Amino acid sequence: LLARQLHAFDRGWRERHEREENVRAAFRVLPDAEIQISGRRVLVVDDVYTTGATVRAVAKALKRGGAGAVDVLTFARVLPGDFRPDESATI
């Protein structure tokens, strides 16, 4: 349903505003998909919710493409204290 129209850099451990800017206009609804989503509820599935920048950008693109509503399902959530990697940790 969606295409990435801009190549976003690795979002890794960036600050919230950097992540938002990175994906702001990164997605668009494919022309053939507009008919499929027009007025319908769409479920976005994402693996990890860090700042919400990606799901917000995707939801905005889907709404611009005609979706009636957008819901989001994620499998993991990064908590604020977990946002930076522990530099002293060894693997």
C-alpha positions in Angstrom: 0.0 0.0 0.0 2.9 2.3 0.7 6.1 3.2 -0.9 9.2 5.0 0.5 9.7 8.0 -1.6 12.7 9.3 0.2 15.6 7.2 1.5 15.7 7.8 5.2 19.0 7.4 7.0 19.4 4.8 9.8 17.1 6.0 12.6 19.2 4.1 15.2 19.8 6.1 18.4 18.9 9.6 17.1 17.1 12.3 19.0 13.3 12.6 18.7 13.4 15.7 16.5 16.0 14.1 14.2 13.8 11.0 13.8 10.7 13.1 13.1 12.5 15.2 10.4 14.0 12.0 8.9 10.6 10.4 8.1 8.4 13.4 7.7 7.7 13.0 4.0 9.3 9.6 3.5 6.1 7.6 2.6 3.3 7.8 0.0 0.3 5.7 -0.8 0.7 3.8 -4.1 -1.8 5.0 -6.7 -3.5 1.6 -7.1 -3.9 1.4 -3.3 -5.9 4.6 -2.9 -9.0 2.8 -4.2 -8.4 0.0 -1.7 -8.0 2.2 1.4 -10.5 5.0 0.5 -12.7 5.6 3.6 -11.5 2.3 5.2 -9.8 1.6 8.5 -6.2 0.6 8.0 -4.0 -1.3 10.5 -0.3 -0.4 10.5 2.0 -3.1 12.0 5.4 -2.0 13.2 8.1 -4.0 15.0 9.4 -1.4 17.5 7.8 1.9 18.6 10.6 4.3 19.7 9.5 7.9 19.3 6.5 7.3 17.0 8.0 9.2 14.1 7.6 6.4 11.7 4.1 5.4 12.6 3.0 9.1 12.5 4.5 9.6 9.1 2.9 6.4 7.8 -0.5 7.3 9.3 -0.3 10.8 7.8 0.5 9.3 4.3 -2.4 6.9 4.6 -4.8 9.6 5.7 -3.7 11.8 2.8 -4.2 8.8 0.5 -7.8 8.5 1.6 -7.9 6.1 4.6 -10.8 6.8 6.9 -8.9 5.8 10.1 -5.5 4.4 10.9 -4.7 2.1 13.9 -1.2 1.0 14.9 0.0 -2.2 16.4 3.6 -2.6 17.6 5.3 -5.5 19.2 7.8 -3.6 21.4 8.0 -0.1 22.9 11.3 1.6 23.8 10.9 3.4 27.1 12.4 6.9 27.6 15.2 5.6 29.9 16.1 2.9 27.3 16.5 5.3 24.4 20.3 5.5 24.5 22.5 2.4 24.3 24.7 1.4 27.3 28.2 2.2 26.0 29.8 0.1 28.8 27.8 -3.0 27.9 29.7 -5.7 26.2 28.2 -8.3 23.9 
